[in-house]
Amino acid sequence: MKKLYGLVLILGLALVLAACGGSDDDNASDKSNGDKKDEATETDGMIPETLVIGFVPSQDSDKIADTVEPLANRLGEELEIEVKSQVMTDYNALVEAMGANQVHVGFIPAFGYVLANEQYDVEVILKSIRYGSGTYKAQYLVRSDSGIESLADLEGKVWAYGDQTSTSGYLFPANQMMEEFDLETAADLEAFFGGTSQVGAHDTAAIAVYEGDADVATTFDDVREELEEEYPDIMEKLKVLTHTEEIPNDTISVTKELDKEFVQKIKEVFLSFNEDDEMIKIMDEVYNWDAIDEATDEEYQVVKDTYAKFKDSVGF
């Protein structure tokens, strides 16, 4: 009987030990899985096999593609990764491509950045410098012989602008006019004018005034310089009535998926181009950039506020 009792006791102890051993294994497995989860969480983002940089056309798309190729190559050399440049049809296409992570780095204007940031958490890292400044103004162009001397004189006149999504061509001038004359909506603004004409581009808007098809054009400052070759007397025929408040320059922005340390490397390489005449020359040829500087989201708050005013009434 004692032997039987002893055998039962031994078997019971064996079962207890086996259960304890299984518990330790499970804990080890859980700990191992937990470590893997922590590693995945600590990973800051992705580093693509091919980094795609997106550009918005400021001129012929094929010309831009050829012009920026050396810049993409140099960036690839510095980052030790393949870099591909892609010219989009417009900034909306660039925003969508960045949202889909098909383009990782975008040369994108201020308003395009605001949309990309709102919709896809795209992050601005750098901005352009032109004429020593990180900001610019929109201008109102009228004929020198028009008799228009103030914004109030624009009432009942025909307004030409490039596009309603243009920061300097529409948003900032429209905002200024609405504040100046206590206009509540975009519809009120249109009623203030005798007519409006969306002509597609800044230079086209200026030409409309030059040729007498519109009374005022809102453009970046100073679009006339780019038209002097074709219209030698444009500086005399058109005058600047006034300017808007300062607008932040266009950006170099990145998608939220990119690894943060990798983004910092991208930023450092671009900033190093300030000391490279060849690279700055490319930026000047494509977008009239004189230099590249760091940028933060806070600098674009004024664009966000202006956009918010028109978001519903214009239907962006």
Buried (B, 14 or more C-beta within 10 A) or exposed (E): EEEEEEEEEEEEEEEEEEEEEEEEEEEEEEEEEEEEEEEEEEEEBEBBEEBBBBBBBBEEBEBBBEBBBBBBEBBBEBBEBEBBBBBBEEBBBBBBBBBEBEBBBBBBBBBBBBBBBBEBEBBBBBBBBBEEEBBBBBBBBBBEEBEBEEBEBBEEBBBBBBBBBBBBBBBBBBBBBBEEBEBEBBEBBBEBBEEBBBBEBBBBBBBBBBEEBBBBBBBBBBBBEBBEEEBEEBBEBBBBBBBBEBBBBBBBBBBBBBBEEBBEBBBEBBBEBBEEEEBBBBBEBBBBBBBBBEBEBEBBEBBBEBBEBBEEBBEE
